[in-house]
Amino acid sequence: MRFGKGEWRSFERGAEKEWLVTNGLGGYASATIIGANTRKYHGLLVASLQPPVRRTLLLAKLEERVETAGRVYNLATNQTDRGVTEFGFVHLQQVLLDSFPTFIYSFADIILQKQVFMVYGENTTVIVYRIHNGAEAALLRLTPLVNCRDFHWTTRKGQVSFTQEKIAHGTNIRNASGVPPLRLVSSAGDFSAGEDWFYNMYYAAESERGESALEDHFIPGQFTVPLAAGQETTVTFIATVEDVFTLDGPALQEMENRRLQELVERAGYRDGLARRLVQAADAFIVRRDSTGAKSIIAGYHWFNDWGRDTMIALPGLTLVTRRFEDAREILFTFARYCKDGLLPNMFPDADGEPLYNTADASLWYFQAVWKYLQYTGDYSFVRGEIYPVLKEIIRRHVEGTRFNIKMDADGLLTAGSPGVQLTWMDAKVDQWVVTPRHGKPVEINALWYNALCIMRELAVRYEDEFPYQDLPGRVRDSFRRQFWFAGGNYLYDVIVDGGADASLRPNQIIALSLPYTMLDREQGRQVLRRVWQELYATYGLRSLSPGDPAYRGVYSGDRVQRDGAYHQGTVWSWLIGPFVTAFRRVHNYSTASRLQAARLLSPFRDHLRDHGTGFISEIFDGNEPVIPRGAIAQAWGVAEVLRAYVEDVLEIKPEGAGGSQQ
């Protein structure tokens, strides 16, 4: 992916696109493609000190200036409370995005190329400069902007203090107790200490979100690198909290590039979009210290790993990419932590019990296990480690478990109570549950039926008794009778005591996309038609019909305004996966339906050049032009676009893929 000057004709235009690289721990480096930090979450080293959490901003920026022939070329781009104060992006000639971003600057007769990446498994950011100097000798000056704070916060001078000591090739900077020292080193040149501050960096994206938008950064000094006339010079800059590191940037670069390419080659796709998404998937698979196992971080910049998101994203991130060991490890870890028939919604970051406040993570677990079996055929592992947990989940749902999650007399699942949010539509502001959905949500019961059918199939496979033989049929009949809204030709969203919620929402599409569905083909066509007509919006499905009085079509403003729109019209990218899968199924996997599925996913090729370049955004406005919002890189968005594209457009499916229409 190549970006040229037309992408940054103005500061505002260039600031719309962001880049991201990660380290497999939850740490990352990220900024806009023009080099400005427009979020408090931006930084060149956001270290995960307790993977995948305790993310701490340590190096905010590294500013470059080149002096030659009596002139100074400032490559820095910054915005403060006084406006845009530095315009270094005018020298930016091209940005390339492959395994990691490359920035090419051109000024005078000098070409400066900068590549940024992280060392996998370490809190280390590497910047490799390759400078093609012109006819005059020159000096490259590198000025680090340092901080030490939780990545959700902002700081001002006086709230944080630093001490530093000179070390070989650079400086060692210390701050808060419990935070490892930051080491800044360069393979060439000298470091000169000269403590100062950068005041009032302005974060436009935070201002838009109603968050604190001004911050000060500590300047510990400056690196000065001499550049000989007519020479090409390679300089490696390292920012790390690790005790051991190397200054051989090109070797580290080759190692990381080879790792990413091996992941792409393992997946085995030749299609460009599939290969790009396989690489994007790697950013979300992280190691969690508290469990000693792999997990899936929900999104960047600010999300942790969540049970529901993990199970929805697992097929696309680990199975379609053929990272089967990672999938197995994640499934086994969640099995270990199953309690009272529920999977964790969120793991603790230290000692303590996980949070279990979710009605669907355990049910999505069945789907993830089923997909794992289709891709791997690893029935032995599932029989020994997973199957007993699946049996316990079914039993506890039948008998009843926490949060009022229980099977009703009609076989359907009911969950929650006023003031409690248990489904994926879980926005809550103080005591305001924006989308309560307590009762019998449509997708919960679709997942329940799917889980029962999968359990029945596994019981036959393992020659085990399935004590609920009649239950799937009872659930199917109750679902058809209670959820079908004949007046609208779609499914009610929630069945509650004494009535039903007829809000037209996308949750019903899940009932069409799972392997086992309770709807006949004609009902499926009618549901699909209504969802397509009112909820489809290029990059996903709206969370509520625009015709609903509660619809909110723009996701912006402070927390109350944003959470009030989060599931009230905002478009969610991950829902395009179930929609495409349902579309193909309802149309009997015809050639025409495959072509239409390709058209539905084609816009994501362009979206990869926007917002979080190389990734799929979390959400979009419901109103046109469906502007990307929220997290710039979302796990289940990447996962479901990749899964649907590979399985439903490229038609590359595991041998065990199948399911039932009834």
N, C-alpha and C positions, 0 to 999 in steps of 0.2 A: 504494500500500500504506500503510495507516494502522495505527498502534500506539497503544494507549491505556494508561491507568494499570493496567489488569488485567495488562499484560505485565511490570510491575515492582512487584508488590506486596511483593517483598522484593529485597534486593540480589542474592541468588543467582539469582533468577528473571530479573531484568533483565540480568544479566551473561551469560546464555546466548545473547543475540542480538548480533551484531556488524555493523557497517557498513563499507563500503569504497568509496573513490573513487580513481581512478588518473589518470596523466598521459601515457600513451602512450610512456613511457620505461622503465618498470619501477618508477618511484617511486609512492608511494601515501600516502594518509591513511586511518587506520582506528582504531576503538575499539569499545567496547560502546555500545548505544543509550542507556544511562544515563550515559555519560560516563566510566566507570571504565576504566582500562587494566588488563587482566587478563593480557596477554601482553607479553613483551619486544619483540614485533613491532608492538605498537600505537604509534601516534604521529600527530601532525597533519602533520608533514612528515618522511617517510622518503624522502630524495632519492636518485635513482639517478645517481651521479656519473660512471659510465662505462656508459651505457645498454646493456643493461637490468640491469647489475649494479653493484657497489660501492654497494649500498644502505646508506645512513647515516642513523641517527636523529638529527635536528637539533632538532626541536620535539616534545617528548613530549605536552604538554598546554597548554591555555590556560584558566586557571581564572577564573570570573566571580563577582563579588560585587556586589550592588546595595545602596546605603545610601539610605534615605529615611525621613523622619519619625522619626529617632532609632533606627531599627532597621536591622540588617544581614541581608540575605538571601543566604546562601551557596549558590550553584548547583553547587559542585564536589562530585564524588563520588569518594572515594578509599578504598582499602584498604591498610593497612600491616601490619607484623608484629604490631601490637596489635589488629588487626581492622578493621572498617569504621569509619573515623574521621570521614568527612564524608558527609552524606546528602542532597546537593543534588538527587538524583533525586526527592525527595518533592515538589519544586516543578515537576517535569516533567509537563506536561499531555498532550502528544501528540507523536508522532514520525511524520513523513510521509516516504515514500521514493518519489521519482519519478526525475528525472534525477540528483539527489543528495539527501542527507538534510537534512531540516528538523526542528529541535528547537524546541518551543514550551513556554516556561515561564510559569507564572502564579503570582503572589504579590502580596499586598496588592491594590492596584488597578492593577497593572502587568502587561503582557504583553510578554515578551521572546522574539523569534523569532531563531533562529540557523541559518544555512545554510552548509554546508562543501562546497567543491569545489576542484579543481585546474585550473590553466591547462594546456591540452593542449600537449604538447611542451616544457614548462618544469618545472623543479623549484620550483614555486610553489604554495602552498596559500592559498586565500582564504576568509575567514570574514566573512560579511555579517550584521550584527546589525540588526534592525528593532525598536526599543523603543517601545511605546505607553505613555507615562508617565501616571501618575495625577495626582491633584490636588496633590501636593507635588513640589517640586524633588528631584532625586535625583542620585547619582553612580554610574556604572558603573566598576568597577575590574577590569582585566584583568591577570592575573598569569601570565606564560609560564614553563613548566618546560622548560629547555633541556638538550640533551645533545649529544654528538658521538662516536658509536661505530658500529661495524659492527652491523647490525640483528640479527645472531645472538648478540651479546654482551650483557652487563650491566656497569654501572660503579658504582663507589662514590666518594664524595668522597676526593680525594687521588690518584685514578688519572687524573683529567682536570682541566684548568684552563682558564680562559677570561680573555680581556681584551675590553673593549668600549669603544666610542666613540660618543658621541651624534651622530646624524645627523638631518636634517630628518624630523620625524614619528615618530622612534623611535630605535633603537639598532642598531649594527653589532657583532656578536659573533664573535670569532676564537678558533680553537682549534688543532687539529693542522695540521702542515705538509701541504700537498696537499689540504686540505679548504677549499673556498671559505667566506668569512665568511657567517654567517647574518644576514640583515637582517629585523628585526621593526619594522613600521611600522603606524600607525593613521591613518585619515583625520580623526579628531577627537580632541580631548583632548591631554594631555601625557604624556610619559614621564619617570619619575623613577627614576634608578639607585639601587639599594639591594641589594647582592649578598647572597644567602642561599642556603640549600639546602633541598630537600625530601628528607627522609630516609626510607629503608626502604619505598618503594613496593613493595607485595606483588603478585606476579603468580600468581594461583591456577592459571591454565592451565599455567604453566611448572612449578609445584610438582607438578601431576598428572603431567606428562611427565618428572619426575625431573631437571628442569633448574634452573639458578640462578634463584631466584624473588624476590630483593630487589635494589632499585636506588635510588640517590640521583640527584636531578636538580638542576641549577643554576638559581637564580632570579635573573635579572639586574636585576630591578626591577619596576616596575608602571606600567601605563597608566591614567590617570584621565580619564574622559569625563563632563562635566556634562550633565545631562538636565533640560531646562526642564519646568516643571509643565504638564500637559495637552498635551504635544507628542509627535509621532512623530519619532523620530530614527533615521537610518540611519548606521551606522558600518561601515567596511571595515577589516578587519585582514589584513595580508599577512605571510606568512613565506616567504622566498625566498632563493635563492643566486644569482639572476640579477642582472646589472648594471643592467638596465632593467626597470622595472615601472610600473604605474599603480595609483592608489588608487581608481579608479572601479569598485568592486565590482559594482554592479548591471550595468554594461556588460559586465564580464568574465563575469558570471553569464549574461547574455543570450546572449553569444557561445558559451559552452559548452553551454547548453541548446539553442541552435539547431543546433550541431554534432551533438549526440546525436539530436535529432529528425530531422535530415536523414538520418542513418544508418538510423533506423527507417523513415522514409518510402521510402528507396531500396530496402530489402528488400521493401516492398510488402504486408506482411501486415496484416490488420485484426483478427486474433485476438489477444486480450490476452496469452495466454501466449507466443505467438510473438514479439510485440513486446517483451515484457519480456526475453526471452532474447536477442533481437537486440541490445538495449542492453547486456546483461551481456557479450556476446561481445566488445564493444569493449575491455574492460579487459585482455584477453590479447594483443592485437595491439600489438606494441611495435617500436621501432627499435633495432637492434643496431649500436653504433659500429664494432665490429671487422670487420663485413662490409659496413657502409654500406647495409644493407637491412632490411626488415621481418622480424620473427621472431614466434614465439608463445611467450609465457611460460607455463610449465606450470601455475602456480597461485600463489595468495597465501595466506599471506604469504611463504613462504620458498623457493619453487622458482625455478630459472632456466629458460631455454629448452632443451628437449631435442628431439633429432631424432625419436624415436619418437612422443612426445606431439604434436609439431607435425604430423606426417603424419596421425595419427588425428584430430586436432582440426580440421585445415584445411578439410575439406568443410563442417562445421557453422559454423565461425567466419567463413569467407570466401566460401563459395559459396552456401550457403543465405541468407546475408545480402547477397549480390550485391556483395561487395567484391572484384571480379575482379582488379583491379590488384594488390591486396595478395596474392592467391593466386598470381598470376603471378610477382611479385617473390620470394616465398618459394620457389616451385618452382625458379626460376632460380638463386637463391642456393645452394640445396642441390645443384643440379647442378654448380655451380662447384667445390664442395668434395668431390664424390664421389671416393673413392680406393680402388683395389683392389676396385671393385665394392661398396663400402660407403659409406653416408651417415653423416655425423657423428652421434654420439649426443649430443655436447655441444661447442659452439664454445669456443675459448679466449677469455679476457677480455682478453688482451694478445697479444703476439707468441707464436707457437708453433702446433703442429699440433693440430687438433681431436681429440677422443677418438672412437674408432670402435667401441667395445665394445658393439655391439648386432647381433643377428642378424635383427631384424625391421624396423628403420627403412627399409632399402632396399626391402623388399618392400611395406611400407605406402606407400612412395613411388609404386609403380605404381597403387595404388588411388586415391591422391590425384590423380595425373595423369589417371586415367580419369574420375574425378568432375569434374575441371576441364574436360575435353573435353565431357562431357555437359552441363554448365551453360553453357559458353561457345562450343563449336564451334570453338575456336581451334587448329585442326590445324596451321596454318602455324607458330605459335610452337613447338608441341611438336615438329614435324618438324625445325625448325632448331636448337633449343636443348636439347631434352630427349631426343628419340628416340635420339641417339647414346649418351647416358648410360645409358638403359634397356638398350640392346644390350650395353654394357660390363658392367652389373650382371649380366645373365643369363650372359654368357660367364664372368665370374669366379666365379660360383656353380657353374657346371658344372665348371670346372677346379679350383676350390678357392681360398680366400682366407684372410685372417687369422682367428685365433681358431678354427681348425679347422672353419670353415664351408665345406662342400663337398657336392656331389651324390654320393650313394652309387650303387652299381651298379644299384639298383632304381629310380633316378630321384628318390628322396626326398632331402631335405636333412638333413644332420646338422650339429650345431654344438656347440662348446664342449668342455669337459673338466671333471673334478672341480675345484672351487675357483674356477670362472669362471661368472658369471651373465650371460647374454646376452639373455634374453627379458624381457618386461615384468614378470614376477615376479622382480625383481632385488634383493630385500632381502639385505643382507650386513652382518654384525656382526663386525668384525675379520676373522678368517679363516673365520668360519662363514657359508657360503652357505645361507640358510634353505631356499630352494626351488631346488635346483641345475638340474634339468631339462636336463642335457646329454644329447645323443643326438638323437632326432628328435621335437621337440615338435609337437603336433597343429596348433596355429595357425600355426607356421612353415611347415609343409607345405601347409596350406590356402592361405596367402598365396603360397607358391611356385607352386602350381597356378594360382591366380588371375593371378599375374604372367605366367606362360607363356601363358595364354590371351589376356590383354590384348596381349602382345607379338605373338602370332600375328595378332590382329586389326589391329594397327597396321601390321605388315609388309604385309598385304594392302592396307590403305588407302594406304600410301606406295609400293606396287609394289616392295617390297624383298624380298629373300630371307630366309626364316626358316629357319635351318639346323637347327632342332630339331623338325621337323614331327611326329615320332612321340613326342616326349617328353611332351607333355601327357597322351596316352593311357596311356603307361607309368606316369606319376605317379599318375593316377587309379586304375589297376588295383592298383598297389602299395599305395596309400592304403587302398582298400576292403579289401584282403586283410589288411593288417597292423594297421590302426587299429580295425577293428570288434570290439568286445568283446561277443560273442554272449551271454555269461553275464549281462551287465548291460543290454544293449540301449542302449549308448552307446559313445563313442569313448574309447580309451585316451588318456591325457594325453601320455605320452612313450613312444616305442619305444627301447629300449636293447639293446645287445648281449646276447643270451641271454634277453630277456624284455620285459615291458611294464609300465608304471606304470598301474594301474587306478584311481588316485585320481580321484574324480568332481569335476572342476573345470570352470569356465566356459569355458576356452579353446576347447573344441569348438564352442561356439555360433558362433564366427567362421567355421567351415567352412560354416555354414548361411547366413550373412548376406552373404557376399561375392558379387559378380556371377556368378562362376563357381564352382560347388560340385561336389564329387565324389560327393555322396550322392544316392541316389534319394529320392523323396518319402516312402516309408514309413520309410526309415532316418531321414530328417529328422524325421518325426513322433515317432519313438521317442526320439531325442536330445532334442528339445524337451520331451517329456513328463518325462524324468528331470531335466533342468535345471530345469524349472518346479517340479517337486515338491520338489526338495532344495536348490536354490541360490537361487531367487527370494526376495527379501526386501524388497519394497515399493519401495526406492529403488535397486535394482541387483541384482547377483548375488553370492552368496557365492563366495569364492575357493576354498573347499573344502567338501565335504559335512559337515554336522553329525554324520553317522554315522561319519566317519573318526576313528580314535584320535588323529590329529595335529591335529584341529580345535581352533581357539582362537576363542571366540565374542565376546570383549571386547577391544577395542583400547585399552589403557591401560598405565600404568606407565612405567618407565624405557626407555631406548632398546632394550635387549636384549629386554624384554618386548613392547614395541610392534612391533619388527621381527620378532619371533618370531610375531606374529599377523597381520602385514601381508598375507600371501598364504596364510594358513592358516585362513581362515574369514571374515576381514573382508569386508564388502560393498563393492563398487566401483560407483560411480554410472555410469561411462562404459559399463559392460557392458549397461546397459538398452537402449542404442541397437541394438547387434547383436541382442539378444534380441527386441526388438519387430520389427525388420526380418525376422529369421528366422521369427518367428511368422506374419507376414503372408504370407511366401513359402510356407511349409509348408502354409498353409491356402488357397493359391491366390488370395490377395487378395480373399477373400469379404467380403461386407458384415458378416457376424458377426465376422470376424477384425479388421476395422477398428474395430468397436465395442469389442472386447476390447483392442486396442492403445490406444485412448483411455482405457480403464479402467486399463491398466498405467501410463500416463504421468500420469494425473490427480493422484496424490499429490504430484507435484512442484509443483503449484500451492500446496499448503500448505507444502511444504518451503522455498519461496522466502521464507517469513516466519520461518525458523528459521536458527540458526547464522550463516552469512554472508548476511544478508538481501539478497534480490535475486539470489542466486547459487546454484549447485549445489555441495554439499560434495564433497570428494574421496572420502571413505569413510564407512562406518557400521559399528557393531557387527554381527556376525553373529547374535548373540542378540537377541531382542526386549527392549526396544522399538526396536531398530536406531537407537541414538543416533548423531547425526552426529559424526564425528571428523575428525582430520587437517586439511588445508587448508580454509579456509572458502569458498574460491572456486577451482574446478578447471576448467582449460580444456577437457579432453576430456569432463568431466561436462556442462558447459554445451553444448558442441558436439554431443554425441551425443543428448542429450535434445532439443535444438532440431532437429537433422537428422531424427531419427526422428519427431518430432511433425509437422513440416512434410511430410515425404515419405510417411509411413505412416499418419498420422491425418488431416491436412488433405488428403492426396493431391495435393499440389502438387509435381510432379516435373519435372526438366528434360526437354526433348524427347528428348534422347539417351539417357535412362535405359533400361536394359535388362539383359540378362544371360542366363545359361543355367542350367537345372536340372541339366544333366549335365556 
